[in-house]
Amino acid sequence: MISHVRPGLERRSRRHFVVATCILAALLAVLPAGSAFAAKPAPTGAETREALFVANNWEGTADLIDPQTFEKLVRINVIPDKEQRVAEISSNPLKLAYFLAIRQFVGEGNDQYVDDMFSSPDGRFVYVSRPSFADVVAIDLRTHQIKWRIPVEGYRSDHMAISRDGSRLLVSASTARKVHVIDPRKGRTVGGFPSGDSPHENNFSADQSRIFHASIGHVFTPADHPFFDSTKGDRWFQVVDANTLQVTKRLDIGKILKKEGFGDHSSAVRPMALSADETRAYFQLSFLHGFVEFDLSTDKPVRIVDLPKRTTEPRENYLLDSAHHGLNISGDGNRLCAAGTMDNYAAIVDRTNNFSYQIVDVGEKPYWSTNNGDGTICFVSVSGNDRVSAISYASGQEIARIDVGDHPQRMRMGKIRADYLP
């Protein structure tokens, strides 16, 4: 179809076009580079961006950090219902007793408001385990309000894991000797599996068919001398079928180490890291300044990698029996990043060079380590200094320090929808 324009209207349209063009040219001449005219289009609501989620345990907040620029994106209050929860606990003598015990014996005189957290794959929610409140909550990353809350069995929640598709959330129930399986999309518990005393670390296998789980026993007791090791309770490394939730393997790592001639060591597996083919596991153990390389195909230890022991504190003064607490493996699988909790350093350990290591002085009480998206940077939470240290796997050097909230512990890479950010 051909449009017809009257001559007068055509002249006015041309005149308006010329004026508009001149105005636009003048604006472009005076606007600085990087202005709205030069910027990329704003992301749509469905777009997500990566963020490092840092759990500030004693403060009850989460800091989200850009893993490339190390800019702090937003801080979220993960205990908006604090008054309600405290009132509820105070009305129940047994719950109150555990609440105060967690403060005294686990929290170093502080309430533990956030232990672990994972975001949903679509970047809309973050799921948070809150030890002192013995629950798990889903927090809307747009409104910062709680969408659902699930109390765990017993009186304390701990480490978690999430499946790649976001359909299963694992939560260790510390005093109930079990791990809950939650469908976070529906906000309900759908299963669980048994554990030893103080269920702790959880990891899904790469194909999501197995769960690697460990219990750590009674780490809060003062009976830390090896002679009293049996008082620490049942401490097992378990392999669990992720579909049936049946325990397919249960190992006492301390007993295996002794049987294989590696001496007396605790059976409590703390953080762990897995090789890409999942034939090798790397276990931090209570009181061990270093880690164990373990062959998962033969269920035998390969070696103990000793790292420098700097602390002069007796074992009884170790923080929850944690000589070292935090272990991860680089994206290429060549290096490990270990948080030396009682020794105030992080170590980058080269698997390809006889486990030689570089020591990075990060500060007081490093408590966890996790990678950026491609595994080229290791983030270490420095809980005593309320900051996060970013370390390059390639150089073994600290490349950034990021101030966060009070007592950062667990950190996880996650996603948030772009339009949820300020």
C-alpha positions in Angstrom: 0.0 0.0 0.0 1.3 3.5 -0.9 0.8 6.3 1.6 0.0 9.8 0.4 1.1 12.9 2.3 -0.2 16.4 1.6 2.5 18.9 0.5 2.1 21.2 3.6 2.3 18.3 6.0 5.3 16.9 4.2 7.2 20.3 4.6 6.3 20.5 8.4 7.4 16.9 8.9 10.8 17.6 7.2 11.2 20.7 9.3 10.4 18.8 12.6 12.9 16.1 11.6 15.7 18.6 11.0 15.0 20.3 14.3 15.0 16.9 16.2 18.2 15.9 14.5 19.9 19.1 15.5 18.8 18.7 19.1 20.0 15.1 19.2 23.4 16.0 17.8 23.8 18.8 20.4 22.9 16.4 23.2 25.4 13.8 22.0 28.1 16.5 21.9 27.7 17.4 25.5 26.8 14.1 27.2 29.8 12.3 28.6 30.8 8.9 27.3 29.1 6.1 29.1 25.9 8.1 29.5 22.5 6.5 29.0 22.7 7.1 25.2 26.0 5.1 25.0 25.0 2.3 27.4 24.0 -1.1 26.5 20.2 -1.9 26.7 19.0 -2.6 30.2 18.8 -6.3 30.9 15.4 -7.9 30.8 13.8 -9.3 34.0 14.6 -12.9 32.9 18.3 -12.2 32.7 20.5 -13.3 35.6 23.9 -12.5 36.7 26.4 -14.5 38.8 27.1 -13.4 42.4 29.1 -14.7 45.3 26.7 -15.2 48.2 28.5 -14.6 51.5 26.8 -15.8 54.7 27.6 -13.4 57.6 26.8 -15.8 60.4 26.7 -13.7 63.5 25.1 -10.7 61.8 22.3 -12.6 60.0 22.9 -11.0 56.6 24.1 -12.1 53.2 26.4 -10.0 51.0 26.2 -10.5 47.3 29.5 -9.8 45.5 30.3 -9.5 41.8 32.9 -12.3 41.2 34.7 -10.4 38.5 34.8 -6.8 39.8 34.5 -7.7 43.5 31.9 -5.0 43.9 29.3 -5.5 46.6 26.0 -5.7 44.8 23.5 -5.8 47.7 23.1 -6.9 51.3 20.1 -9.0 52.4 18.7 -9.4 55.9 18.1 -13.2 56.2 16.4 -12.9 59.7 13.5 -10.5 59.0 11.4 -12.7 61.4 14.0 -12.6 64.2 11.6 -11.2 66.9 9.0 -13.9 66.1 11.5 -16.7 66.2 13.2 -15.6 69.4 9.8 -15.3 71.1 8.8 -18.7 69.9 12.1 -20.3 71.2 11.8 -18.4 74.6 8.4 -20.0 75.2 9.8 -23.5 75.0 12.3 -24.4 77.7 14.0 -27.2 75.7 14.3 -25.1 72.6 15.7 -22.2 74.7 18.2 -24.6 76.3 19.5 -25.6 72.9 19.4 -22.0 71.6 21.6 -20.8 74.5 23.9 -23.9 74.1 24.5 -23.1 70.4 25.4 -19.6 71.4 27.8 -20.7 74.0 29.5 -23.8 72.6 29.2 -23.4 68.8 28.8 -19.7 68.2 31.6 -18.5 70.4 29.1 -16.4 72.4 27.1 -15.4 69.4 23.9 -16.6 67.9 24.3 -18.4 64.5 21.9 -16.8 62.2 23.0 -18.1 58.8 25.2 -21.1 58.1 24.7 -22.0 54.4 22.9 -20.7 51.4 22.1 -21.5 47.8 20.3 -19.6 45.2 17.6 -21.0 42.9 18.8 -21.6 39.3 16.5 -18.8 38.0 17.9 -16.2 40.5 14.6 -15.5 42.2 15.3 -17.0 45.6 18.0 -17.8 48.1 17.6 -20.7 50.5 19.2 -20.2 53.9 19.9 -22.6 56.8 19.7 -20.8 60.1 21.3 -22.9 62.9 20.1 -21.0 66.0 16.5 -21.0 64.6 16.8 -24.7 63.5 15.2 -24.0 60.2 15.6 -23.4 56.5 13.9 -20.4 54.7 13.4 -19.3 51.1 14.0 -15.6 50.8 12.7 -13.7 47.7 15.6 -11.9 46.2 13.4 -9.1 45.0 11.4 -8.3 48.1 13.8 -9.8 50.7 10.8 -11.4 52.4 10.5 -15.0 53.5 8.5 -17.1 51.0 8.5 -20.3 53.0 10.0 -21.7 56.2 10.7 -25.3 57.2 11.9 -26.3 60.7 14.4 -29.2 60.7 14.1 -32.1 63.1 16.0 -31.5 66.3 17.5 -28.1 67.3 20.0 -27.0 64.7 20.4 -26.8 60.9 23.8 -26.8 59.2 25.4 -27.4 55.8 23.4 -27.8 52.6 23.6 -28.7 49.0 21.4 -28.2 46.0 20.9 -30.2 42.8 21.8 -28.6 39.5 18.1 -28.2 38.4 17.1 -26.8 41.8 14.6 -29.5 42.6 16.3 -31.0 45.7 17.9 -29.1 48.6 19.8 -31.1 51.2 19.9 -29.8 54.8 21.9 -31.4 57.6 19.9 -31.5 60.9 22.8 -31.4 63.4 21.0 -32.9 66.5 18.7 -35.4 64.6 21.4 -37.6 62.9 19.8 -37.1 59.6 19.7 -35.1 56.4 16.5 -33.6 55.1 15.7 -33.5 51.4 13.5 -30.5 50.5 11.8 -29.6 47.2 12.5 -25.9 47.4 10.1 -25.1 44.5 7.2 -26.3 46.5 8.6 -25.5 50.0 8.1 -29.0 51.5 10.2 -31.9 52.8 10.2 -34.9 50.4 12.6 -37.3 52.1 15.8 -37.8 54.0 18.5 -40.2 54.9 20.3 -41.2 58.2 23.7 -39.9 59.3 26.1 -40.1 62.2 26.4 -37.6 65.0 26.4 -34.0 63.8 25.6 -34.4 60.1 27.7 -31.8 58.2 29.0 -31.7 54.7 26.9 -32.5 51.6 27.8 -32.7 47.9 26.0 -33.9 44.8 28.1 -35.9 42.3 28.5 -34.4 38.9 25.8 -36.5 37.3 23.5 -35.9 40.3 23.1 -39.6 41.0 25.0 -39.7 44.3 25.4 -37.7 47.4 28.7 -37.5 49.3 28.0 -36.8 52.9 30.0 -36.6 56.2 29.1 -36.4 59.9 31.7 -34.8 62.3 30.6 -35.9 65.7 30.6 -33.9 68.9 33.1 -31.2 67.9 31.9 -28.9 70.8 33.1 -31.1 73.6 36.4 -30.4 75.5 37.5 -34.1 75.2 39.9 -33.4 72.4 42.8 -35.6 73.4 43.2 -38.7 71.1 42.7 -40.9 74.2 39.1 -39.7 74.4 38.4 -40.0 70.6 35.6 -42.5 71.2 33.6 -39.9 73.0 33.2 -37.9 69.8 30.4 -40.1 68.6 29.7 -41.7 65.2 31.7 -40.0 62.4 31.1 -41.4 58.9 31.8 -40.6 55.3 28.7 -41.8 53.4 27.8 -42.3 49.7 24.0 -42.0 49.2 21.9 -42.9 46.2 20.3 -39.6 45.3 17.2 -41.2 43.8 16.4 -43.8 46.5 18.1 -42.0 49.4 19.6 -45.3 50.5 23.1 -45.2 52.0 25.3 -47.3 49.6 28.6 -46.9 51.4 29.6 -45.9 55.0 33.2 -45.5 55.9 35.1 -44.7 59.1 38.0 -42.7 57.7 40.0 -42.7 60.9 39.9 -46.4 61.3 40.8 -46.9 57.6 43.8 -44.5 58.0 45.1 -46.4 61.0 44.6 -49.8 59.3 46.5 -48.7 56.3 49.5 -47.4 58.4 48.8 -43.7 58.4 48.6 -43.4 62.2 46.0 -42.0 64.5 43.6 -39.5 63.0 40.1 -38.3 63.6 37.3 -39.9 61.7 35.5 -36.5 61.3 35.6 -35.5 57.7 35.2 -31.7 57.4 35.0 -29.9 54.1 35.9 -32.1 51.1 36.8 -31.6 47.4 36.4 -34.1 44.6 38.4 -34.6 41.4 36.5 -34.2 38.1 36.2 -37.9 37.5 35.3 -38.4 41.2 37.9 -41.1 41.7 39.8 -39.0 44.2 38.4 -37.2 47.3 40.3 -34.8 49.4 39.2 -34.7 53.0 40.0 -32.2 55.8 39.8 -34.0 59.2 39.4 -32.6 62.7 42.8 -31.6 64.1 44.6 -32.2 60.8 46.8 -29.4 59.5 46.4 -30.5 55.9 44.2 -33.0 54.1 43.9 -36.7 53.0 43.9 -37.8 49.4 41.5 -40.7 49.3 40.9 -43.2 46.4 37.1 -43.6 46.1 37.4 -46.6 43.8 39.4 -48.7 46.3 38.3 -47.0 49.5 41.9 -46.5 50.6 44.0 -43.5 51.5 46.7 -42.5 49.0 48.5 -39.9 51.1 48.3 -37.3 53.8 49.3 -33.8 52.6 50.8 -32.0 55.6 50.6 -28.2 55.5 52.4 -25.9 58.0 51.2 -25.8 61.5 51.6 -22.3 62.8 49.3 -22.2 65.8 50.7 -22.8 69.2 47.2 -23.4 70.7 46.5 -26.8 72.3 44.0 -29.0 70.6 41.4 -28.2 73.2 41.4 -24.6 72.0 40.8 -25.4 68.3 37.7 -23.9 66.9 35.2 -26.7 66.9 38.1 -29.1 66.4 38.8 -27.4 63.0 42.6 -27.1 62.4 41.7 -26.4 58.8 38.1 -25.8 57.5 37.6 -25.0 53.8 38.7 -26.9 50.7 38.1 -26.5 47.0 39.6 -27.6 43.7 40.4 -25.4 40.7 38.4 -25.5 37.5 41.2 -27.3 35.7 41.6 -29.8 38.5 45.3 -29.0 39.0 45.2 -27.1 42.3 43.5 -27.2 45.7 42.6 -24.2 47.9 42.7 -24.9 51.6 41.6 -22.6 54.4 44.0 -22.9 57.3 41.6 -21.9 60.0 43.8 -22.1 63.1 46.9 -21.2 61.2 45.6 -17.9 59.6 46.5 -18.7 56.0 45.2 -20.1 52.8 47.2 -22.6 50.8 47.2 -23.2 47.1 48.4 -26.8 46.6 49.6 -28.1 43.2 48.3 -31.6 42.5 50.6 -31.8 39.4 53.8 -31.0 41.3 53.9 -33.4 44.2 51.5 -31.3 46.2 53.8 -28.4 46.6 52.1 -25.3 48.0 52.1 -21.6 48.3 51.0 -19.9 51.5 48.8 -16.8 51.4 48.5 -14.8 54.6 44.8 -13.8 54.5 44.1 -12.9 58.1 42.4 -14.2 61.2 40.4 -17.5 61.1 39.8 -18.3 57.5 36.7 -20.5 57.5 35.7 -21.6 54.0 36.8 -21.6 50.4 34.8 -21.6 47.2 35.5 -20.9 43.5 34.3 -18.3 41.0 32.3 -19.6 38.1 35.2 -20.9 36.0 37.3 -22.1 38.9 40.2 -19.6 38.3 39.7 -17.7 41.6 39.4 -19.1 45.1 37.4 -17.0 47.5 38.3 -17.5 51.2 36.1 -16.2 54.0 38.3 -14.5 56.7 35.8 -14.7 59.6 38.0 -13.0 62.2 38.5 -9.9 60.0 35.0 -9.8 58.4 36.3 -9.9 54.9 36.7 -12.2 51.9 40.0 -12.8 50.2 40.2 -13.5 46.4 43.2 -15.6 45.4 44.3 -16.5 41.9 44.9 -20.2 41.4 47.4 -19.5 38.6 49.6 -17.1 40.5 48.9 -18.2 44.1 48.6 -14.6 45.0 45.8 -12.6 46.7 44.3 -10.3 44.2 41.5 -8.6 46.3 40.1 -8.1 49.8 36.4 -7.4 50.2 34.9 -6.2 53.4 31.7 -8.0 54.4 29.5 -8.4 57.4 30.1 -9.9 60.9 31.8 -13.3 60.8 31.5 -14.6 57.2 31.5 -18.4 56.9 29.9 -20.3 54.1 30.1 -18.8 50.6 28.4 -20.1 47.5 28.4 -19.0 43.9 24.8 -18.3 42.8 22.6 -16.2 40.6 20.3 -13.2 41.0 17.9 -11.7 38.5 19.5 -8.6 37.0 16.4 -6.4 37.6 16.4 -7.3 41.3 19.6 -5.3 41.9 19.6 -1.6 42.8 
